[in-house]
Amino acid sequence: MSTAEIVHAPSPGGFADRVRSAVAWRWGSQILAQIITWAATILVVRLLDPADYGHYAMAQAVLAAFTFLNGYSFATSLIQAQQVDERRIGQVFGMLIVANVTLAALQFLAAPLAAAYYQQPLVAQMLRIQALIFLTTPFIALPSALLARSLHFRNQALVNLACAVAGGGTALTLAGTGYGVWALVWAPVVLFATRALGLTIAVGGLVRPIFDFRGCREIITFGGALTLSQLFWVVQSQSDIFIAGRSFDPHDLGLYSEALFVALIFSGRFIPPLNDVAFPAFAELMKQGKPIGGAFLSGVQTVMLIALPAYVGLSLTAGPLVTTVFGPKWTEMVPILAGLALAMPGMVLQIICSPATNALGKPGIYLFTNVSGAVIMPLCFLLGVGFGPHGLVMSWQVAAPLLLAITLGATLPKIGVRLTELGAALLPPVVGSAAMAAVLNILTTRIEF
């Protein structure tokens, strides 16, 4: 199937069938990919030291600071747009190329400054290699948007599985042969390169890039709002590492960053794939003139039926999980992980709000919530960093509920959902999680006794 055919031909079946198929392929492949990734990660984390993950977290924070400008938001405009033609696709591709070549150069040149900030020379070498990731981005962002527009997720799912094998295999091979932190550096480079190649094939080739950007005001307006939102999301999501990076030694930063990685597995690995489907699904409902409130509530209940008990269980079982999976040198991570897990259900609910308002063509709401997060989260981290990793945990437990309240206040009226309706949708997950926690506590007490 050619690029043009993918843009104009939706996946087969009715709307509900197409959404179910998209969720099955996108989320199902994510689960399989994560199983592959986790298997490799468990082996790698036992081979490396907390300090390796501390250095990697420093580099990732800088990479994320550049990534918000990678042009993904311009590609996202193709999903929301009523009509798309070859010229518009070519202009988006041109924007992606210009943006990412520029970012690769900037990160390469800024690497020594970042290393000086952290007082860790190794960070400069890591960032220069990771600049290669930007060169793959145009060949990922554009095909992803074109396939998502018509809810074609099968080929994306197969590519994701190939990426998991390539990235996990690279990390395990390098860690097993003594390359230390470089296993963490090269694995995502290989993963992104594999994804770029796979998606380019899946979309049937790419149109010629167009560097004449006249007439693309709609792309720039919508994409620009999302790009600005991503800037504030970066501030919100990376400020803890930026702040702690100068206060913690690599060992403590590694403990915190790896605990955060585990705590964010669901919200960071499984929610984005669902949002990838929710956004075009909500957009199609909007184009048909149908309300999206009911679909939003159904999605919230489904997600929280999984997320809430998962995080409650993670908090209660953090000790045996860390001891069994990570090994004895990671035991200091247990209370950090247990505390972070309690803050994450609020973050999950906050994250799944944005596809609904973006589909309505109101990216300003997403921008507003991210600005709020960019104020609340760093402020809390600045207050908590003096108390070490546990201070950052308390910061999460305060900031996450505040940000959720602001997000719901801005989102629910726009999509026609009352707070009582949301509460009714959340009641089954809350009751189920409370019952599960009670059972776990009883079992734990009996075992200890």
C-alpha positions in Angstrom: 0.0 0.0 0.0 1.4 3.4 -1.0 1.6 6.5 1.2 -1.4 8.1 -0.5 -3.5 5.0 -0.2 -2.8 4.8 3.6 -3.7 8.4 4.1 -7.1 8.1 2.3 -8.1 4.6 3.1 -9.1 3.7 6.7 -8.4 0.3 8.0 -11.2 -2.2 7.2 -14.4 -2.6 9.3 -16.7 -0.3 11.2 -15.5 2.4 13.6 -15.8 0.3 16.7 -14.2 -2.7 15.1 -11.3 -0.6 13.8 -10.7 0.9 17.3 -10.8 -2.5 18.9 -8.3 -3.8 16.3 -6.1 -0.8 16.8 -6.0 -1.2 20.6 -5.4 -5.0 20.2 -2.4 -4.5 17.9 -1.0 -1.4 19.5 -1.3 -2.4 23.1 -0.8 -6.1 22.5 2.4 -5.5 20.7 3.5 -3.1 23.5 3.0 -5.9 26.1 5.0 -8.4 24.0 7.7 -5.8 23.3 7.9 -4.9 27.0 8.2 -8.6 27.9 11.2 -8.8 25.6 12.6 -5.5 26.9 12.1 -6.4 30.5 13.8 -9.7 30.1 16.9 -7.9 28.7 16.6 -5.1 31.3 16.6 -7.5 34.2 19.7 -9.2 32.9 21.4 -5.8 32.1 20.5 -4.2 35.4 22.2 -7.1 37.3 25.3 -6.6 35.2 25.6 -2.9 35.6 25.9 -0.6 38.7 23.6 2.1 40.1 26.2 4.7 39.0 25.9 3.6 35.4 22.2 4.4 35.6 22.9 7.7 37.3 25.1 8.8 34.4 22.5 7.6 31.9 19.8 9.6 33.7 21.9 12.7 33.4 22.3 12.3 29.7 18.6 11.4 29.2 17.5 14.6 30.9 19.5 16.6 28.4 18.3 14.5 25.5 14.7 15.1 26.6 15.3 18.9 26.8 16.1 18.9 23.1 13.6 16.3 22.0 10.5 18.5 22.5 11.6 20.4 19.4 11.9 17.3 17.2 8.7 18.1 15.2 6.6 15.2 16.3 3.8 17.7 16.9 3.8 18.8 13.3 3.3 15.2 12.2 0.5 14.9 14.8 -1.3 17.7 12.9 -1.9 15.2 10.1 -4.0 13.0 12.3 -6.3 15.8 13.5 -6.7 17.5 10.0 -9.9 17.1 8.1 -8.0 16.8 4.7 -4.5 15.8 3.9 -2.7 15.9 0.5 0.8 15.0 -0.8 2.0 18.6 -0.5 1.0 18.8 3.2 2.7 15.5 3.9 5.8 16.7 2.1 5.9 20.0 4.1 5.7 18.1 7.4 8.5 15.8 6.3 10.6 18.9 5.4 9.9 20.4 8.8 11.0 17.2 10.5 14.2 17.0 8.6 15.2 20.6 9.3 14.3 20.4 12.9 16.1 17.2 13.7 19.3 17.8 11.7 19.5 21.1 13.7 18.9 19.4 17.0 21.5 16.7 16.3 24.1 19.4 15.7 23.1 21.4 18.7 23.2 18.5 21.1 26.6 17.5 19.7 28.0 21.0 20.3 26.3 21.5 23.7 27.5 18.1 25.1 30.5 19.6 27.0 28.3 22.2 28.6 26.0 19.6 30.0 29.0 17.6 31.3 30.3 20.7 33.0 26.9 21.3 34.7 26.8 17.7 36.1 30.6 17.7 36.7 30.7 14.3 34.9 32.9 14.3 31.8 31.5 11.0 30.6 28.1 12.7 29.9 29.6 14.6 27.0 30.6 11.5 25.1 27.3 9.9 25.8 25.3 12.8 24.4 27.4 13.1 21.2 26.5 9.5 20.3 22.9 9.9 21.3 22.6 12.8 18.9 22.2 10.1 16.2 18.7 9.5 17.5 17.5 12.8 16.1 18.6 11.8 12.6 16.1 8.8 12.7 13.2 10.9 14.0 11.8 12.1 10.6 11.5 8.6 9.4 9.6 7.6 12.5 7.3 10.5 13.2 5.8 10.9 9.7 5.0 7.2 9.0 3.6 6.9 12.5 1.2 9.8 12.0 0.1 8.5 8.5 -0.6 5.1 9.8 -2.4 6.3 12.9 -4.6 8.7 11.0 -6.4 5.7 9.4 -6.0 3.5 12.5 -3.5 1.2 10.8 -1.6 -0.2 13.7 -0.8 -3.8 12.6 2.4 -3.0 10.8 3.4 -0.6 13.6 3.0 -3.4 16.0 5.3 -5.7 14.1 7.9 -3.0 13.9 7.7 -2.4 17.6 8.4 -6.0 18.3 11.4 -5.9 16.0 12.7 -2.8 17.8 12.4 -4.5 21.2 14.5 -7.4 20.0 17.1 -5.1 18.4 17.3 -2.7 21.4 17.3 -5.4 24.0 19.8 -7.6 22.2 22.2 -4.6 21.8 22.0 -3.7 25.5 22.4 -7.3 26.7 25.3 -8.0 24.3 27.2 -4.8 25.3 26.6 -5.2 29.0 27.6 -8.8 28.9 30.9 -8.0 27.2 31.9 -5.4 29.7 30.9 -2.1 28.0 29.1 -0.8 31.1 27.1 2.4 30.6 27.6 2.2 26.8 25.1 -0.6 26.7 22.5 1.9 27.8 23.7 4.5 25.2 23.8 2.4 22.1 20.7 0.3 22.7 18.2 3.2 22.0 20.3 4.3 19.0 19.9 0.8 17.5 16.2 0.7 18.5 15.4 4.1 16.9 17.2 3.1 13.7 15.3 -0.1 13.5 12.0 1.7 14.0 12.8 4.2 11.3 13.6 1.5 8.8 10.6 -0.6 9.7 8.0 2.2 9.6 9.4 3.6 6.3 8.8 0.1 4.8 5.4 -0.2 6.5 4.1 3.1 5.1 5.0 2.1 1.6 7.7 4.8 1.1 7.8 8.5 1.8 6.8 11.4 -0.3 9.5 13.9 -1.4 10.2 16.4 1.4 9.1 20.0 0.6 11.0 22.8 2.1 8.7 25.5 0.9 6.5 26.1 3.9 4.1 28.6 2.4 0.5 27.7 3.1 1.1 25.5 6.1 -0.2 27.9 8.8 -2.6 25.3 10.1 0.3 22.8 10.6 2.4 25.4 12.4 -0.5 26.6 14.6 -1.6 23.2 15.8 1.9 21.7 15.9 3.3 24.8 17.5 0.9 24.6 20.4 1.7 21.0 21.0 5.4 21.7 20.7 5.1 24.4 23.3 3.2 22.0 25.4 6.0 19.5 25.1 8.5 22.1 26.3 6.6 22.4 29.5 6.2 18.6 29.7 9.9 18.3 29.5 10.3 20.8 32.4 7.7 18.9 34.4 9.1 15.4 33.7 12.8 16.0 33.7 13.2 18.7 36.4 13.8 16.1 39.1 16.9 14.7 37.4 18.1 18.2 36.5 17.7 19.4 40.1 19.0 16.1 41.8 21.8 15.7 39.3 23.9 18.4 41.0 22.9 17.3 44.6 23.0 13.5 44.4 26.1 11.4 43.7 25.7 9.0 40.7 24.9 6.1 43.1 21.9 7.8 44.7 20.7 9.3 41.4 20.9 5.8 39.9 18.7 4.4 42.7 16.1 7.1 42.3 16.1 7.1 38.5 15.8 3.3 38.3 13.0 3.3 40.9 11.2 6.0 38.9 11.8 4.0 35.7 10.0 1.0 37.3 7.2 3.2 38.7 6.7 4.8 35.3 6.6 1.5 33.3 2.8 1.5 33.1 2.2 5.3 32.7 5.2 5.7 30.4 5.1 2.5 28.4 1.4 1.4 28.2 -0.5 4.7 28.4 1.1 6.3 25.4 0.1 3.4 23.0 -3.5 3.8 24.2 -3.3 7.5 23.7 -1.9 6.8 20.2 -5.2 5.1 19.5 -7.5 7.3 21.5 -6.4 10.5 19.7 -7.4 9.5 16.2 -10.5 7.6 17.5 -11.7 10.8 19.4 -10.8 12.9 16.3 -12.9 10.7 14.1 -15.9 10.9 16.5 -15.4 14.7 16.4 -15.4 14.8 12.6 -18.7 12.8 12.7 -20.2 15.3 15.0 -20.6 12.8 17.9 -19.9 13.5 21.6 -16.7 12.0 23.0 -17.6 12.1 26.7 -18.9 8.6 26.9 -15.9 7.1 25.1 -13.6 9.1 27.4 -15.3 7.7 30.6 -15.2 4.1 29.2 -11.5 4.5 28.4 -10.8 5.9 31.9 -12.5 3.1 33.6 -10.8 0.4 31.5 -7.3 2.0 32.1 -7.8 2.5 35.8 -9.1 -1.0 36.4 -5.6 -2.0 35.4 -3.5 0.9 36.7 -4.8 1.4 40.2 -4.5 -2.2 41.4 -1.2 -2.5 39.6 0.3 0.4 41.4 -1.1 -0.5 44.8 0.3 -4.0 44.3 3.7 -2.6 43.3 3.9 -0.4 46.4 3.0 -3.4 48.7 5.4 -5.8 47.0 8.3 -3.5 46.2 10.6 -5.3 48.7 10.5 -8.8 47.2 10.3 -7.4 43.7 13.5 -5.5 44.0 15.4 -8.2 45.8 14.4 -10.9 43.3 14.7 -8.9 40.1 17.4 -6.4 40.7 19.6 -8.2 43.2 21.0 -7.2 46.7 23.0 -4.2 45.5 19.6 -2.4 44.7 17.9 -3.0 48.1 18.1 0.7 49.0 15.7 1.3 46.1 12.8 -0.5 47.9 11.3 2.5 49.9 11.8 4.8 47.0 9.9 2.6 44.6 7.1 1.9 47.2 6.5 5.6 47.7 6.6 6.5 44.0 4.1 3.8 43.1 1.5 5.5 45.3 1.7 8.7 43.3 1.4 7.2 39.9 -2.3 6.4 39.6 -3.0 10.2 39.6 -0.4 10.7 36.9 -2.0 8.0 34.8 -5.4 9.6 35.0 -3.9 13.0 34.2 -2.0 11.7 31.1 -5.1 10.1 29.5 -7.0 13.4 29.4 -5.0 15.1 26.6 -6.1 13.0 23.6 -9.7 14.1 24.2 -9.1 17.8 24.2 -6.5 17.6 21.4 -9.0 15.7 19.2 -11.4 18.6 19.7 -8.8 20.9 18.3 -8.1 22.6 21.6 -4.4 22.0 22.3 -4.5 25.1 24.5 -5.9 22.9 27.3 -3.0 20.5 27.0 -0.6 23.5 27.0 -2.3 24.9 30.1 -2.0 21.6 32.1 1.7 21.2 31.1 2.4 24.8 32.1 0.8 24.0 35.5 3.0 20.9 35.8 6.1 22.8 34.8 5.4 25.1 37.8 4.2 22.6 40.4 6.7 19.7 39.8 10.0 21.7 39.9 8.8 23.7 42.9 8.1 20.5 44.8 11.4 18.9 43.7 13.3 22.0 44.8 11.7 21.7 48.2 12.2 18.0 48.5 15.7 17.5 47.1 17.4 18.5 50.3 15.9 15.4 51.9 17.6 13.1 49.4 15.8 10.5 47.2 13.0 10.1 49.8 12.4 13.9 49.6 11.8 13.6 45.9 9.3 10.7 46.6 7.3 13.0 48.9 7.4 15.7 46.2 5.7 13.3 43.8 3.1 12.5 46.3 2.2 16.1 46.7 2.6 17.3 43.1 0.7 14.5 41.3 -2.7 15.1 43.0 -2.4 18.8 42.6 -1.7 18.5 38.8 -4.5 16.0 38.4 -7.0 18.4 40.0 -6.0 21.2 37.7 -6.2 18.9 34.6 -9.6 17.6 35.4 -10.9 21.1 36.1 -9.8 22.2 32.6 -10.7 19.1 30.7 -14.1 17.7 32.0 -16.2 20.8 31.0 -14.8 20.8 27.5 -15.7 17.2 26.8 -19.1 17.3 28.5 -18.3 15.1 31.5 -19.4 15.9 35.1 -17.2 15.1 38.0 -19.8 12.8 39.5 -19.8 10.8 36.2 -16.0 10.4 36.5 -16.4 9.4 40.1 -18.9 6.7 39.1 -16.5 5.4 36.4 -13.6 5.3 39.0 -15.6 3.5 41.7 -15.0 -0.1 40.5 -11.2 0.4 40.3 -11.1 2.0 43.7 -13.2 -0.7 45.4 -11.3 -3.5 43.7 -7.9 -2.0 44.6 -8.9 -1.5 48.2 -10.0 -5.1 48.4 -6.8 -6.3 46.9 -4.7 -4.2 49.3 -6.6 -5.7 52.2 -6.0 -9.2 51.1 -2.3 -8.6 50.5 -1.9 -7.0 53.9 -3.6 -10.1 55.5 -1.4 -12.5 53.6 1.7 -10.5 54.4 0.9 -10.4 58.1 0.4 -14.1 58.2 3.6 -14.8 56.4 5.6 -12.6 58.8 3.9 -14.2 61.8 
